Amino acid sequence: MVVRLWKDGFTVNDEEFRSYSIPKNQDFLDSIKRGELPAEWGSRAEEEELEISVEDLTEENYVPRKKAFHPFSGRGYRLGSVAPRVVVRSPSVQEDGESPPIPMVTLDHALPVTSLQIWLADGRRLVQRFNLSHRITDVHDFVARCQRRCPPFVLTTSVPIRELGDKELSLEEANLSNAVIVQRPLDTQSPFGHS
C-alpha cells in the first residue's frame, strides 16, 4: 500500500484523492503516524500481508493522473467450452460438491510471489498464488490435486504454446510470472473434447 502525502491531501495506491480537512481521513493518517494499521484496512490485513510505504510529496499539489484506457473489460472463454466455471482461490471459495476442494499452496511471503491463471482440462479456471521459487512440478502437483480423476496431462503456456517439460525449473527460470497455464490431456486423439 503506497500512501502519497500531497500539499492539500493524500492518495492511497493512486486511487481517489482524500482531503486532510475530513476527520475520517485525518484519523487514517494519525493511525499511520502512530505505526498502527488504519481501521479501514483491518479486514484486508486478515486476508493478506500488507506492506505500507509513505511518500512525502507535500511540496507539490495533487494532480490527477489520466486513467488508463481499457478497451475490453468483459470475461473471456476458452474455445470448446460453452461457459466455463470460474474459481478464484481465496479463503471464502464456495465449493459446489462436484470438484474436490482447491488444495492450499504454502507461500513464503519473504520471497517474490506471483499469480498463475490455470485453465484445467475440464474448463474450470483457477487463479493461484505461488512463489517464483516454486518449481513447475509444484504447479503440476497442484493441478493434479484439483481434480478427482486426473488422467495423464502436460502443462503448457497459452500463447505462444510452449510445453513446460522441464519440471525442475523454477517459475522464475521458466519466465512464468503472472502467466496463463493450460492443462492439456495426453490423449490427443480427441483434441477439443469431441470424439
N, C-alpha and C positions, 0 to 999 in steps of 0.2 A: 504494500500500500504506500503510495507516494503522496505526501501532503505538501503542497506548494503554497507558501505564505507570500501573498502579494501585499501591496501598499494598502489596498482597501478591502481585502478579504482573502479567502483561500479556496483551493480546489483539492479534491481527493481523486487521484488517478485520472486527472484531466476531465472529470465529469463536470456537472453544473457548478457554477461559481457560488460561493457561500460568503455572505457579508459578515464582518466582525460585529456589526451592530445588533444582530439577532441573538438573544440569550442562549438559545439551543446550540448555536454554532460556537458561542463563547465557552459553554460547558464542555463541548467536544475538544476544543483546544486546551482548556485547563486540564482535562484528563491526560492529554498527551504530554503537557509540560510537567505533570507530576509523575510521568513514567507509567501511567495506568492505561489500560485498554478502554477506549471510549465505549459507553454503554451500547451504542447502536451497532457495534461490531461484536458484541458478546456472543450471539448465536453463530455468527460466521466463524469465530475462533474455535468453537466446539467442533466444527466440521473440518477445518484445515489450519495449518500453521500459518500465522500471519507475520510478515516481516514489514516493519514500518520505517520509512525514511522521511525526513523532513528537509525540504529545500527552502532556504531563506531568499526570497526574491522581493523583499519589502522595499527595495529601491525602485521597483517597476510597478506600473499599473497593469492590471489584468487585461489581456486582450484575448477574446475568444478565438479558439482555433477553428479553422474550417472543418466541417465534418466530412469524413471520408465517404466517397460515393460507393455504394454497394449495389450494383445493377441487379443482382439476383439474391433474394433472401429466402427463397422457398426451400422445400425439402426435396432432396434427391432420392431416386430409387434405383436399385440395382437392376440391370436388364435381366429379364427372365423371371422377375418376381412381381406379382401384381401390387402388393403393398407390404413391404417388409415391416416387421415389428421393430421398433427402435428401443433398445435397452441401454440406458446410461448408467454407468457404475457409480452409485452413490450410496450412502448409508441407508437411505429410505427406499431402495429399489423394491417395487412391488412384483412379486413372482406370480405367475399365472398357474402354477401347478404342473404345466406340461414340461417345462425346462428345469434342469437342476439349478440350484442356487448358483449365482455367479461367485466363483472362488475368490478369495482375498489374495492380493499380491502384497507382500511385505516390502514397504518402501523405507529407504534410508533418507530422511529429509536433509541430511547433511550433504548429500550428493545431488547432482542435477537430476531433475525429474522431467519426463515428457509424457504426453498423452498419445496413445495409439488408437486409431479408429479401426476396428476389426470387423470385417464382413464375414460372417460364418456361412458355410455352405447351405444352411437351411434358410438363409435370407435375413437372419437377425443381424443387427449392427450393435456392437458393443464399443464403448469408449472406456479404455482402461489406462490408468497411470502406471508407468514403470520408471525405474531409474535408468539412466543412459548406460549404466554399467551392467544391467541385466543382459543376459545372452539371448540369442534367437531361440535357443532351446527352452528358455523360460516362457517365452511367448507361445511356443508350440505346445508346451505342457498346459498352459493356461487355456488355450483354445480347446484342447482335448478334454479338460475337466469341465468345460462349459456345456457339454453335451452328454446325454445319456448313452447314446450309441455313437461311436466315433470311428467310422471306417478309416483306413489309411488316407493321409492327405499331405499336401505340401502347402507351405505358405509362400505367397508372392506379394510383390508390391502391386499397386493398382495400375497406374500408367506412368511410365512405360512398365510393362510386366517384366519383373525380374524375380526369378525363383530364389528364395532365401535358403540355399542348400547348406551353407557352412554354418551349422547351428552353434558353433563355439564363438562366433563373432559377437561382440557386444553390440547393443543397439547403436551406440555412438560410432563404432568402427564400420557398421553396415550402413551408416548415414540414414537412420530411421527415426530421427527426431520429428515428432508430430506427423508421422507417416500414416498412410492408409494401407492396411494389410488385408489380404484376401485369402480365405481358406479355400483350397481347390482339392476336391477328391482325386485320388489317383486313378479312379475308374474314368478314363477319358472317352469311353465308347458312347456315353450319353452326356455331352458337354454342358447342356443347359437344362438338365432335368427332364429332357424329352427322350422317349425311347424310340 
